[in-house]
Amino acid sequence: MKTSKKWTQHFNINAIQQRVDWNLKPEISETEIASILYSLQAWQLGETSDGAHLLHASTLYANKIGDPDYIDAIKLFIKEEQKHGGNLGRYLDAIDQPRIKKDWGDSLFRKIRYYNTNMEIWTLAVITVESSAQVFYQCLKNATGCALLKQICTDILIDEAYHIDFQTERMSIIFNAKSSFSKFISRIIYPVFFFATSLVVWSAHKKLFKAGGTDFKKYMDKMKYKYFKTLHRITFKEKNKMVLSQQVSL
């Protein structure tokens, strides 16, 4: 398990990595644009949040548990997300397509986040969105032959893998500090939130997912896999250890 300081070091090192060759000219067909444009614009908007509410919640949480380095890690995490939005926006500019200022999905998630100062809910939401983002960007990459866009997607996918590790580690810390009753409630809430949100993302971007070779069944299978790798592993870790110890004793 990494400490907050270690995550700060990771984000600082990752910030200087250059994985996108902006000397490449975007080569994308009209057919590809028709399949991906709305989702590309909507996701670009979502990636450009200033992160003020997440930072506020993180600051309250970090001060409460005495971990000021976590605030720095969150600042760098937000900055990395904004890099994604910047790269997607730069690509939209390069193919002469507008950046949008409003989208129903983005507006919905912003309203949910606006009044939330609970770090557990924030972390749950980020794990869920980052998990769907992994499927999204892989499908976006598959849906185009444009080398520049593929590089942008690869860069984001590399970042997202670490983002999920970062958030999953924090959720494990939060969950393990809870009472037995609170853990019981969380085991009910986590999957409901995760899969309900997954369905909203599918509804908004199914055209892009299908263009990238992922139908509804494949999408949900991928999301189930990601849930079991993250939230399920956290919430049932104690039970899994108990079962394993019983098997060993037998």
N, C-alpha and C positions, 0 to 999 in steps of 0.2 A: 504493500500500500504506500502510495506517495503522500508526502506531506504537502500542505499548501505552498510552502516555500519551493518544493521540488516542482510543483505544477507551474509556479511563476517562472522558474528557470526554463521549463519546457516551452512555455508560450513565448518567452523572450527569444529562445533559440529558433523556434519555428517561424517567428515573425520575419527573420532574415532569409528564409528559404525562398528561392525564385523558381517556381515550377511551371510558370506560364511564359511562353515566348510571344511577347506582344508584337514582334516583327512579322509574325504570321498574319496573312490576310484572311479574314473570315470567308469561307467558301461554303455556303449553305443554300439549298434549293428552296424554291417557293413552297414546294410540297412540305418540306421539313419545317419551314417557318409556320405554315398553317397548323401543323400538328403540335408545335411546342410553344408558340409565341405567348399565348395567354398565361400558361403556367410559368414560363420564364419571367414574364413581367411581374406576376403575382409573387413569386418566390423572391425576386430581386427586391421588391418592396418590403417583404417580411424580414429580409436580412439586413435592412438598413436602420432598424430601430436603434435609438440612442441608448437603450438599456438602462435608463434612469431608474425605473421601478425595480428592476432586478438588482441593481446596485444598492438601492435603498434597503431592500429586504435583506440582501447579503451583509450589509453593514450592521444592521440590527442584530442579525444572527451571529456574525463574527464577534461583535462586541459582547454578546451574551455568553459565548463559549470561550472567549479569550483567545481568539485566533485571528489577529489583524492581517496576517499574510493571506488569508482567504479573500480579503477585500481586493488585494492586489491581483490575485489569481483571477477573480471575477472580472476585474477591469480589462485584463488582457484577453480573457475569453470573449468578452463583448467586442473588443477591438478586432479579434479574429473573425467574428461573425460579420462585422461591418466590412472587413476586407472582402468577404464573399459577395456581399451586396455591391461593393464597389466594382469588383471584377465583372459581375453579371451586368451591371449598369454600363460599364465600359463596352461590353460586348454588344448590348442593345444599341448603343450609340454607333458602334462600328458597322452594324447592319441597317442603320437608319430606321430603327424602330423606337417608339417613344417609351420612356419610363412612366409607369402609371403612379398616381398619387393616392389611389383608393382602391381597395378590393374587399369584398364582403368577408372572405376568410380571414384576411389580415385584421380587419376591423373587429371581427368576433374575438380573436385571440387577444387583441390589444385591450378590449373591454374586460376580458377575464383577468388579464394581468394587472390592469390599472389599479385596482384597490387591494391587491394581494400583497401582504408583507410576510406571509408564511413561507419559510424556506423549503419545507417539505413539499408544499404544493408547487412552488416554483421548480424544484428539482424534478418532480414527477412530470410536470409539463415539458420541461426541456428534454428529458430522456425520451419522452414520447415523440416530440417534434423532431429531434435529432435522429431517432430511429426511422421515422418516415422519410426524413431527408436523405438518408443513405439509399433507400429504395428509389426516391425521386431522382437523385443525381445520377445514379447508375442507369436509370431508364432514359434520362436526358442524354447521357453519353451514348447510349445504344441507339437513340433515335436520330442521330445525326452523323454525317460523314465529315463534318467540319473539324479539322485538326485543332484549331484554336479553342473551340467550344469543348472538345474532348479534354484538352489540357486543363481548362478551367474546372471542369467537373472532377477530374482526377485530383487536382489540388484540394478541392473542397472535400472530397471523399476521404482523403488522407487526414485532413483536419477533423472531420466529423467522427472518425474512429476514436481519436484521442478525446474529443469532447464527451462522447458517451462514457468512456472510461472515467473521465474527470467527474461527471455527474453521478455515475453509478457508485463510485467510491464515496461521494458525499452522501448519497441516499442511504448507503449501508451504515454510515456513521449515525445519521439521523434516526434510522429505523431501529438500530441496536440500542439506542438510548431510550426507547419508548417502553411503556409499561406493557404487560402481557395483554391487557384488554385493548390498548391502543394498537398493538401489533395485529390483533385479531381484526379490528376495524380496517386497518390499512390493507390487509390481505383481501378485503372485499372491495375497497375503493380503488386500489391501484389498477386491477385489470379492467374494471368498468370504465375508468377514465381513459386508460391506454387504448382500448379497442373502440370506444365511442369516438375518440379523437381520430383514430386511424380511419374510421369510416367517413368522417368529415373530409379528411385529406383525400381519400379515394374519390369521393363525390365531386370534389373541386377539380381534381387533376386526372381523372380517369382517361381522358384523351391522350395525355402525355404518357401515362403509364402503359397504355395499350400500344402507343407508337414505339415505346421502348421494349416491347415484347412481354409485358406483364399484364395478364388479365386479372380479374378480381380474385380468383382462387389463388393464383400465384402470389398476388399482393398480400392477401391475408395469411398465407403460409409463411411468407417472409416476415410479416409483422409478429406472428406467433413465435417464430424462432427468435426474433429480437427480444420479445417480452421475456421468454424463458431464459435468455442469456443475461438479462439485466434484473428486472424487478422480481421475477419469480425466484431467481437464484438468491436474491437478497432476503426475501420474505420467508423462504422455506429453508434457509441455510441451516438453521438449528435442527429442523426435523430431518434434513438430509444427513447431517452428521450423526444423529441418533440412529437412523436406519443403518448407516454404514458401520457404526460401532457394534450394533447388534449382529450384523452379518459377519464382522470380523470375529466376534466372540463365539459365534457358532462354528 
